[in-house]
Amino acid sequence: MPVRIYALAKDLKLDSKELVEICKKAGVTGKGSALASLDDDEVQRVEKYLEAGKQKKAAPAVSVAKGASAPIAPVRGGDVISDRGTANRVIGRRTTGAPSEPAAEPPQSAQADAPPATKPVEDLPAETAKPAEQPVAETTPAKTPAASEPAATSKAPPATPKEKPAASAPKAKPQQPEMSPGPLSPMRRDPVGHGGGGKIRVIGRGSRSSQSSRGEGDSGGAPRAPKRREPSIKINLAALPEAKPPAPKKSGSEPPAQQPEVRFTKDAIAGHKQGDAAGIDKVVSDEKKKPATRPGGLTEFAEKAKGRSPRVSEADEAAEKKRNAGMAGARPDRNRSRRPNNRRDLMEGGGGDFGRRRGGGRHGGGRRRKGVNTAAPRKEAVSLELPCSMRDFCEATGVPVAQVLRFMMGMGVMANINATIDQQTAELIAADMDLTIDLKAHETLEDELITSLEEAEDEEADLVTRAPIVTFLGHVDHGKTSLLDALIGINVVKGEAGGITQHIRAYTVEKDGRAVTFVDTPGHEAFTEMRARGANVTDIAVLVVAADDGIMPQTEEAISHAKAAGVPIVVALNKSDLEGVDPMRAMTQMTEHQLTPSEWGGDTEVVRTSATTGMGLDELLETLLTVADLHEYRANPSRKALGVCLEAEQQGDRGVIAKLVVQNGTLRVGDILVCGSSHGRVRAMTDTLTNAPLQEAGPSTPVNLTGLDIPPGAGDRFHVLSDITQAREIAASREHGSRTESLSGVTTKVSFETFQELLEQGRLGEQQEKTKLNVIIRSDVRGSLEAIDKELTKLENPEVEVRVLQRSVGGVTLADVTLASASDAVILAFNVIPDDAARSLADERGVEIRRYDVIYKLTDEIRLMIEGRLRPEKRNVELGRALVKQIFQISRIGTIAGCYVAQGSIQRGCRIRVNRDGRTIGDYPLDALRRGKEDIKEVPRGMECGIKLSGYNDVKQDDVLEAYKIEEVARTLD
Ligand SMILES: Nc1nc2c(ncn2[C@@H]2O[C@H](COP(=O)(O)OP(=O)(O)OP(=O)(O)O)[C@@H](O)[C@H]2O)c(=O)[nH]1
């Protein structure tokens, strides 16, 4: 009877992977994975091989006993290792013995032969039995195949260089220990033989310093320019002759000889021009009498020597001020203060020129010299907590604010002293100013609590087996949803808008008495994030590949996600029921992506399935459970829960509904939860498949949960805390962080309507800047927001930029319309509707709200518009809204909705959108419109009527019916 390799491995008490290897060696081919089956014959072959291996293993034990230099026993190796000096001595001997082999490979190669841990034991005897004199040959290992074998001999012991001599100790001449350290022979190339320092080189083998030592040694004959460098191990080298430190420059403490500075007043100069010499004479005589108090003068240095800052008496100062006012001789001073590098003086704390210019220029520099320099001394190594303000940065580093602001201006950023500096900016400034900054992130409650929760390790005794989380990934329409539906026994595919999955689904089902959690992801290219998220929560990825299509772009992407997540991949070759499909084609393509099918000897399980006929479903399930067995997924149900939010939405009366998967621990009703920037207490939990209420959810369980204050982001991790205040604080700080990040800049007024006009009128060509189309996105779930976002970024071109001013989950609100009106933005409502107030304001202000239910329609429409090709030949004209007050079930007719027309009117022949809980759930033609028993053409606002929809009988009380008609609109921009 066939037996799976992993099961046989269990019987034989071997590792499954090891057994796969053994199968190969035993000549049983095509068994690339532990899931492959072996028939009786193959099992026997494997067992025989193992038996033979055991015998082989037993044989060398005799030789070990015989020979003193057993290949594995580190007896002699121990001798060599025990005394480093001995080792070196041996090396030295060999070096002298064979000095003529300078061109051999570098000694690192001996270490590069690190032993592969998985080397089958049974190989050892054969290898170690190879001729022991080969060590000599090992010095030229690349030359012959035989030469590489002794290198293999040294693979067994883990500690490489020391044990190598023992491992490959030549058995042929055990009595000649001097020949034994053959494997060390590469050391001969080490220049030990050329001089002292052998000890050092052995220690430093492989290190850079030793290599350079070797380089020097090699140059024994060839002269090489000596390089000055630090000795790597100083204790073994003669001390370098002490160089006298250079004498401090005298010029540093003595002022340069100066010419007496004679300054002429304007009057003196003017008088001189008029032939009056008296004014000049007076200035010259005054100058001679004046004490040397100018900077750099002797008085100043005398003061400095006494440890005081040179000060000028009030009287002198006043006199000087008077003298210097307006004198031509003051120009050098002024120039100095204007020099661009004056900030260096300032930074070094020695100047004050900068301040003099500002404060002292007009009002007299003397005052400044009197005061104390208040600038913080510049610090070289600073520790800074981020984010911080410009002021904090400057105070911490001692760099003047003006200097930092100037730098920022140079980078095109107009900042002020209160501006916040982020890490990147701080690093840039620091690099520019040669500062060493140790940037620390602010230690928050988050770091304290969440990190400890994430890092808490579970006790082995607490761990129990959990259900595997299996995610279906693959290209759009390859049959993921159908396959999952068929496995679970439900039908979700039918209800999908546009026939594509736009939400992530997760269900736990019981199969063969075991729980499995399935996650379905959308295949449309827009949902990359959802696929990545699906892959990140999963244990096993099922790659659904349609046999007729093969590997497609999103299949490739899914492969990357699964590989990045490091999870096993099982391929479901779906649609195998289709006639004429060639599964070999898809399998060949798979090999190009390093997914070799197990039937071709690889380790990827490929199951041929058909969601339509049910073919291969059992096998797929069995394979998934087997993989789960192999990996033993475990969790600790007794700890506080943590996991991931897959999706979240705001539902009218129920509040926030979040779909979470518990990854570890148990989540209970009443638990305090923080998830992204939302928090709250778990109010209720329901099963994602049956909607049954749950009191607790253990590991691997997906739940729909209420109780959070705002919808968390899809992909946000959640944690259970014990204090609601802490949860609130953490959520608030995250919200603050993300708001700060997403603050958008100034908006340009370009509306959706005018956008095409701009294009048509060719005004884009005249504009230097890109034309910006501002949009506000509202969606039913977070995942769609990301998908739309991603699609919109693809629409950018050199002339047009689509700017998302705001994106959020939930219906269109008054605030959205206000923002759109202020910034000429268009509101893109994906699967949501505007509330009454928003609708009225939008009408009043002419704000456009575009509604979509399929993502590619949204992006296609915008793309067409951007390309100037949008031809609004058909336009939806909103007619009115009616509220369903009562439902009447009439046999043979169906459901009649008794409605009250709240806005506009309902007209015969229109179409009706059915909205429930703020979401559009369907769009149907109006079948019948009646008042009493009469069929009528139109029902105006404030009246009641009966509405029958065509093809939909599930209208419920409180549904909102929106009537609209499709009008043909003539093109106006042709
Ligand atoms: N013949 C055949 N058709 C299939 C099979 N599986 C799915 N289909 C059809 O393929 C189409 C797409 O199936 P879905 O299950 O929606 O595909 P999907 O991969 O979930 O699509 P997205 O979720 O949008 O990525 C549907 O019309 C299915 O009926 C199959 O095994 N055989």
The ligand as a Tripos MOL2 file, in Angstrom:
@<TRIPOS>MOLECULE
LIG
   32    34     1     0     0
SMALL
NO_CHARGES

@<TRIPOS>ATOM
      1 N1        -15.4520   25.4300  -16.1890 N.pl3     1 LIG1
      2 C1        -15.1230   25.9010  -15.0120 C.ar      1 LIG1
      3 N2        -15.4190   27.1610  -14.6850 N.ar      1 LIG1
      4 C2        -15.0690   27.6280  -13.4660 C.ar      1 LIG1
      5 C3        -14.3900   26.8060  -12.5570 C.ar      1 LIG1
      6 N3        -14.1620   27.5460  -11.4380 N.ar      1 LIG1
      7 C4        -14.6820   28.7610  -11.6550 C.ar      1 LIG1
      8 N4        -15.2330   28.8150  -12.8710 N.ar      1 LIG1
      9 C5        -15.8940   29.9780  -13.4550 C.3       1 LIG1
     10 O1        -14.9460   31.0220  -13.5600 O.3       1 LIG1
     11 C6        -15.5430   32.2660  -13.3000 C.3       1 LIG1
     12 C7        -14.7970   32.9970  -12.2450 C.3       1 LIG1
     13 O2        -14.8900   32.3200  -11.0490 O.3       1 LIG1
     14 P1        -14.6250   33.0070   -9.6440 P.3       1 LIG1
     15 O3        -14.7170   31.9680   -8.6120 O.co2     1 LIG1
     16 O4        -15.4260   34.2240   -9.4790 O.co2     1 LIG1
     17 O5        -13.1290   33.4480   -9.8710 O.3       1 LIG1
     18 P2        -12.2290   34.2030   -8.8220 P.3       1 LIG1
     19 O6        -10.8490   33.7540   -9.0240 O.co2     1 LIG1
     20 O7        -12.7830   34.0610   -7.4630 O.co2     1 LIG1
     21 O8        -12.3700   35.6880   -9.3020 O.3       1 LIG1
     22 P3        -12.0020   36.9790   -8.4300 P.3       1 LIG1
     23 O9        -12.4320   36.7040   -7.0570 O.co2     1 LIG1
     24 O10       -12.7220   38.0950   -9.0280 O.co2     1 LIG1
     25 O11       -10.5620   37.1380   -8.5140 O.co2     1 LIG1
     26 C8        -16.9850   31.9580  -12.8950 C.3       1 LIG1
     27 O12       -17.8010   32.1810  -13.9870 O.3       1 LIG1
     28 C9        -16.9610   30.5100  -12.5430 C.3       1 LIG1
     29 O13       -18.1880   29.8930  -12.8230 O.3       1 LIG1
     30 C10       -14.0750   25.4740  -12.9470 C.ar      1 LIG1
     31 O14       -13.4640   24.6990  -12.2330 O.2       1 LIG1
     32 N5        -14.4580   25.0760  -14.1820 N.ar      1 LIG1
@<TRIPOS>BOND
     1     1     2 1
     2     2     3 ar
     3     2    32 ar
     4     3     4 ar
     5     4     5 ar
     6     4     8 ar
     7     5     6 ar
     8     5    30 ar
     9     6     7 ar
    10     7     8 ar
    11     8     9 1
    12     9    10 1
    13     9    28 1
    14    10    11 1
    15    11    12 1
    16    11    26 1
    17    12    13 1
    18    13    14 1
    19    14    15 2
    20    14    16 1
    21    14    17 1
    22    17    18 1
    23    18    19 2
    24    18    20 1
    25    18    21 1
    26    21    22 1
    27    22    23 2
    28    22    24 1
    29    22    25 1
    30    26    27 1
    31    26    28 1
    32    28    29 1
    33    30    31 2
    34    30    32 ar
@<TRIPOS>SUBSTRUCTURE
     1 LIG1         1 GROUP 0 **** ****
